[in-house]
Amino acid sequence: MADESEAIAGLERTAAALGEYASERGLELRSESPWPGYMPAEEQRGPIRHAVWSLAGKLPGGVPGRLRHQAVFGSALGMNVAQQHTIMVCRLPESVGYVPMLCVRPDELGMGLYFWGGDQRKRQSAKFESAELDRRYIVDIAPGQDQNWLYQLFAPTMIDWLAHETPQDFGFKLDSGVFTCECPQWRGQGRMDGEADSEHLDLLAECGGRSASRIRDEVLEEIAGSMPPDGPSVAAHAEWARPKHGRIVGALLKLAGGDADDSVKQFASDHGMELERPAEFHTRNIALPLPGTATDVATGRLPGSGRDGSLAWIEYSSEVDIQRNYVAAVTKVDRELDVMWIDADDVGIAGFGDDLPDPVLQIARAGDYGVSTAGRALCVYAEGANSSSWPRKAEIEALCGRIGEVAELLA
């Protein structure tokens, strides 16, 4: 019992330190559940206890994101365990048509976050006119990546900063709009006593925030300029978006029971909608921030809204957030809108959705909806009840009704 009490006390110290850090830097501290069925530390068994938090808000460089922090305390076989580890995570859904995948990883073995696991998709290496950058990093990209845009992203100032000013073990990966990075000292943190390290958090926020903001700002500049709306690497995105491991969800049904998943086809038929190829949907909406990659799309009159548009069944996965399933309703509005985006998890957090009107944020908060805009396109989306389920038929119909309200508020 003493060991268990000491483990809980260590986690409480970490929570207090993170709370102070968040308060000083304008972030919000939240507990996180790292996997379905995760039990809080108080309910875990054994002398070693584990907890996960996030520090969410606007990070250096201006990008909204979070520092996902985990801590372990306790003892086993006479050995004390005290470990902290942090990953920076943010979503850059605007990037998928410009840079579907970009991995900048230190050129050494064992970089845990950047190990490809079971991902068998082909990738290729990129080289730049910097011997120091090429010596320090391996840069992986999706096949078909537009090279000119990549070189535009890696401007001389970006290359010089990466090559000479980042920590030795810093690296990041952008995969289908999900940005993750570490400056790990990845076997632990900088402090030797196993307590939370505010200097390390600052280092990660600064390096990760600057990298993510550079990518986001370059994409938004292209969207606002003369770049065609489908993005320079949309074909590469369509190929890269193929499932990593086959269809992960397999026969999981999206709307109703049965032996085969034809529920989207049935939903479309019941509501007078037509099925559309996901690649065409993404091409048409490539500038619109979406929460993942579409597996099925139905286009036509959105039920209950009186508006034309599309419904997209969307999968999202990352090393950090595992698997999430969404249904997104997309329609056109009557005026040009800036690129804006907020996920349901982030409603009310400083730095997320600052440009969206308060009534829209209230709808998002009340319905656990995500909202995004770009040009004349509007997206409102909802998540399934858990990582293996999709929103049900009644929830999708309600979603379509709410997008009409949001469209009127933005008109």
C-alpha positions, 0 to 999 in steps of 0.5 A, spaced: 500 500 500 505 504 501 508 503 494 501 505 491 500 511 495 507 513 493 505 512 486 499 516 487 503 522 490 508 522 484 502 523 479 499 528 484 505 532 484 506 532 476 498 534 475 500 540 480 506 542 476 503 541 469 497 546 472 502 551 474 505 551 467 499 551 464 497 557 468 503 561 466 503 560 459 495 561 457 494 553 456 488 549 459 490 542 463 486 536 461 486 529 463 486 524 457 484 517 456 490 514 452 486 508 449 479 505 450 477 502 457 483 506 460 482 506 468 484 513 472 490 512 476 486 511 482 483 505 479 489 501 477 492 495 480 499 494 482 505 498 485 506 502 478 501 507 476 500 511 470 496 518 468 496 522 461 494 529 461 494 534 455 496 542 455 492 545 450 492 552 447 495 556 442 503 554 442 509 558 440 508 560 432 501 561 433 498 554 431 493 551 436 495 544 439 497 540 445 502 537 449 500 530 451 504 528 457 504 522 461 507 520 467 509 513 471 511 512 478 511 507 483 516 501 484 517 494 482 522 488 484 526 494 489 527 499 483 523 505 483 520 508 477 519 515 475 518 517 468 515 523 464 514 523 457 511 529 452 509 529 445 506 535 441 500 534 437 496 538 433 491 537 427 493 541 420 487 538 416 489 544 411 495 541 409 493 534 406 493 536 398 499 540 399 504 535 403 500 528 404 506 526 409 512 529 411 517 525 416 523 529 418 527 524 423 533 524 426 538 519 422 539 514 428 536 508 430 530 507 435 527 514 434 520 511 437 515 516 434 517 515 427 518 508 427 513 506 421 510 500 425 505 496 420 505 501 415 507 498 409 505 504 404 511 506 400 514 512 401 520 516 398 526 520 401 527 528 399 534 531 399 536 538 400 542 543 398 544 542 405 549 537 407 548 539 414 541 537 414 542 531 410 547 529 415 542 530 421 535 528 418 532 523 414 526 526 410 521 522 408 515 524 403 509 521 400 510 518 393 508 523 388 509 529 392 510 536 388 517 537 389 517 545 387 512 546 393 516 542 398 522 546 396 518 552 397 516 549 404 523 548 406 526 555 405 533 557 406 531 559 413 527 553 415 533 549 413 538 553 417 534 553 423 532 545 423 540 544 421 543 548 426 538 550 432 534 544 433 535 539 439 539 533 437 533 528 437 528 533 435 523 530 429 516 531 427 511 527 422 505 530 418 501 524 416 494 526 413 493 532 417 496 530 423 502 533 426 506 529 432 513 531 434 518 530 440 525 532 442 525 526 446 531 525 450 526 520 448 527 515 453 525 520 458 526 528 460 531 532 462 531 532 469 534 526 473 529 525 478 523 523 474 519 529 475 515 534 470 520 538 467 518 545 465 524 547 461 523 541 456 516 542 455 518 549 453 523 546 448 518 542 445 512 547 444 517 552 441 520 547 436 514 543 435 510 550 434 515 553 430 515 547 425 507 546 425 506 553 424 511 554 418 507 548 414 500 551 416 502 558 414 505 556 408 499 552 406 494 558 408 498 563 404 497 558 398 490 557 399 489 565 399 493 566 393 493 564 386 494 556 387 488 552 384 483 550 389 485 542 389 492 543 391 499 541 388 499 534 391 492 532 391 493 526 387 499 524 392 494 525 397 489 520 394 494 515 393 497 516 400 490 516 404 489 508 402 488 504 408 495 503 412 493 495 414 487 494 409 481 496 412 482 496 419 474 497 421 473 491 416 466 489 417 464 494 422 457 497 420 457 504 419 449 505 420 446 498 422 446 491 423 447 486 417 452 481 414 455 486 409 457 494 410 452 496 405 449 501 410 452 508 407 449 505 400 442 504 403 442 511 407 444 514 400 438 511 397 433 512 402 435 520 402 435 520 394 443 521 395 448 519 390 455 515 392 461 519 390 468 517 390 472 519 396 478 522 391 473 526 388 470 529 394 477 531 397 479 534 390 473 538 391 474 540 398 481 540 399 482 547 402 477 545 407 479 542 414 476 535 415 478 531 421 480 525 417 480 521 410 473 519 407 472 512 406 465 513 403 461 519 400 454 521 399 452 527 395 445 530 394 440 534 398 442 533 405 436 530 409 432 535 413 436 541 411 433 543 405 441 544 402 445 541 397 451 538 400 455 531 401 456 526 407 462 523 408 464 517 413 471 519 415 476 515 419 482 518 423 488 515 426 494 517 429 500 514 434 497 518 439 489 518 438 488 511 435 482 511 431 476 515 431 470 515 426 466 521 424 461 523 419 461 530 416 456 534 413 459 539 407 455 544 404 456 551 400 454 558 403 453 564 400 459 568 402 467 567 402 469 565 409 476 564 412 480 558 413 477 556 420 477 550 424 475 547 431 474 540 433 469 538 439 474 536 444 477 544 443 471 548 444 472 553 449 480 552 449 484 559 448 486 559 441 481 554 438 476 557 433 477 564 435 475 567 429 468 563 429 462 567 432 459 565 439 453 562 436 456 557 432 461 555 438 455 554 442 452 549 437 458 546 437 459 545 444 452 543 445 452 537 440 459 535 440 460 538 433 467 540 430 466 546 425 470 548 419 470 553 413 474 555 407 472 559 401 464 558 400 465 551 404 462 549 410 463 543 414 460 540 421 462 533 423 460 529 429 464 523 432 462 516 433 460 514 441 467 510 441 473 508 437 470 502 433 463 506 432 460 511 427 454 516 428 448 512 427 442 514 422 438 519 427 445 522 429 447 524 422 440 526 420 440 531 426 447 533 424 444 535 417 439 539 420 444 543 425 449 545 418 443 549 416 443 553 422 450 554 422 450 556 415 445 561 416 449 564 422 455 565 417 451 568 411 
